[in-house]
Amino acid sequence: MREGAKHLIGLHDFTTFRSTMCQAASPVKTLDELSISEVSTTAGLEIHFYLRARSFLHNQVRSFVGTLERVGAGGWHPDKVREALEAKDRAACGPVCPPNGLYLVGVGYPDDPFA
């Protein structure tokens, strides 16, 4: 999954990973970080995804996670993530993962917008 995730870092046209209902003016976004870690819990192993960007498209994170899950499960080679990104076609995306367990951890601003 980490190898596949490397293809998503940086400035890209993320049309493939954008919901058909997305209202953003442009699919071009910059993904600054996508890290993946394994965490042991009493319920078993959890896979944690940490993403950081200036903004996200509708369902972009869920599309990334669903696609990378295919890589982790062995159904996709990590290079297929690059091929999906380059396709700029929603049909090339892996499944959209369910929202369960998806959390917004924080929002950061260079300057306090409320000061």
C-alpha positions as CSV (number, residue, x, y, z in Angstrom):
1,M,0.0,0.0,0.0
2,R,2.8,2.4,0.8
3,E,4.3,1.9,-2.7
4,G,1.0,2.6,-4.3
5,A,0.5,5.6,-2.1
6,K,3.7,7.2,-3.3
7,H,2.1,7.7,-6.7
8,L,-0.6,10.0,-5.1
9,I,1.8,12.4,-3.4
10,G,2.2,15.8,-5.0
11,L,0.3,18.0,-7.4
12,H,-2.1,16.0,-9.6
13,D,-5.3,16.0,-11.5
14,F,-7.3,13.7,-9.1
15,T,-10.3,13.2,-11.4
16,T,-10.1,9.5,-10.9
17,F,-10.6,9.8,-7.2
18,R,-13.3,12.5,-7.3
19,S,-17.0,11.8,-6.7
20,T,-19.3,12.4,-9.6
21,M,-21.2,14.8,-7.3
22,C,-18.0,16.8,-6.5
23,Q,-18.6,20.5,-6.8
24,A,-15.0,21.7,-6.7
25,A,-14.0,24.0,-9.5
26,S,-10.9,22.0,-10.3
27,P,-9.8,18.4,-9.7
28,V,-6.2,19.6,-9.4
29,K,-5.0,19.3,-5.8
30,T,-1.8,18.9,-3.9
31,L,-1.5,15.9,-1.5
32,D,1.3,16.8,0.8
33,E,1.4,13.5,2.8
34,L,-0.1,10.1,2.8
35,S,1.3,7.7,5.4
36,I,0.1,4.3,6.5
37,S,0.7,2.6,9.8
38,E,-0.4,-0.7,11.4
39,V,-1.8,-0.4,15.0
40,S,-2.4,-3.4,17.2
41,T,-5.6,-3.1,19.2
42,T,-7.6,-5.5,21.5
43,A,-9.9,-6.0,18.5
44,G,-7.0,-6.9,16.2
45,L,-4.8,-5.1,13.7
46,E,-6.0,-1.7,12.4
47,I,-4.5,0.1,9.4
48,H,-4.3,3.9,9.9
49,F,-4.1,6.3,7.0
50,Y,-2.9,9.8,7.6
51,L,-3.4,12.3,4.8
52,R,-2.5,16.0,4.7
53,A,-3.4,18.5,2.0
54,R,-4.5,22.0,1.5
55,S,-7.9,20.8,0.4
56,F,-9.7,17.6,-0.7
57,L,-12.2,16.7,-3.3
58,H,-15.6,15.0,-2.5
59,N,-14.8,11.3,-1.6
60,Q,-11.2,11.7,-2.4
61,V,-9.9,10.2,0.8
62,R,-12.4,7.3,0.8
63,S,-11.4,6.7,-2.9
64,F,-7.7,6.6,-2.0
65,V,-8.2,4.2,0.9
66,G,-10.4,1.9,-1.1
67,T,-7.9,1.8,-4.0
68,L,-5.0,1.2,-1.7
69,E,-6.9,-1.5,0.1
70,R,-6.9,-3.4,-3.2
71,V,-3.1,-3.1,-3.3
72,G,-2.8,-4.3,0.3
73,A,-5.1,-7.3,-0.4
74,G,-3.0,-8.3,-3.4
75,G,-5.6,-7.6,-6.1
76,W,-3.7,-4.6,-7.5
77,H,0.0,-4.0,-8.2
78,P,1.2,-0.7,-6.7
79,D,1.8,0.7,-10.2
80,K,-1.9,0.3,-11.0
81,V,-2.5,3.2,-8.6
82,R,-0.4,5.4,-10.9
83,E,-2.3,4.1,-13.9
84,A,-5.6,4.9,-12.3
85,L,-4.4,8.4,-11.5
86,E,-3.2,9.0,-15.0
87,A,-6.5,7.7,-16.5
88,K,-8.4,10.7,-15.1
89,D,-11.4,8.4,-15.3
90,R,-13.6,7.6,-12.3
91,A,-14.0,4.0,-13.7
92,A,-10.3,3.4,-13.1
93,C,-10.7,4.0,-9.3
94,G,-10.9,1.2,-6.8
95,P,-13.9,0.9,-4.6
96,V,-14.9,3.8,-2.3
97,C,-14.4,2.7,1.2
98,P,-17.2,3.2,3.7
99,P,-17.0,6.3,6.0
100,N,-16.8,4.2,9.2
101,G,-13.6,5.1,11.0
102,L,-12.9,8.2,9.0
103,Y,-12.0,11.1,11.2
104,L,-10.9,14.7,10.7
105,V,-8.0,15.0,13.1
106,G,-7.2,18.6,12.7
107,V,-7.3,21.7,10.6
108,G,-4.2,24.0,10.5
109,Y,-3.9,27.5,9.2
110,P,-0.6,29.4,8.6
111,D,-2.2,32.4,10.4
112,D,-5.1,32.5,12.8
113,P,-8.1,33.5,10.5
114,F,-10.1,34.6,13.5
115,A,-7.4,36.9,15.0
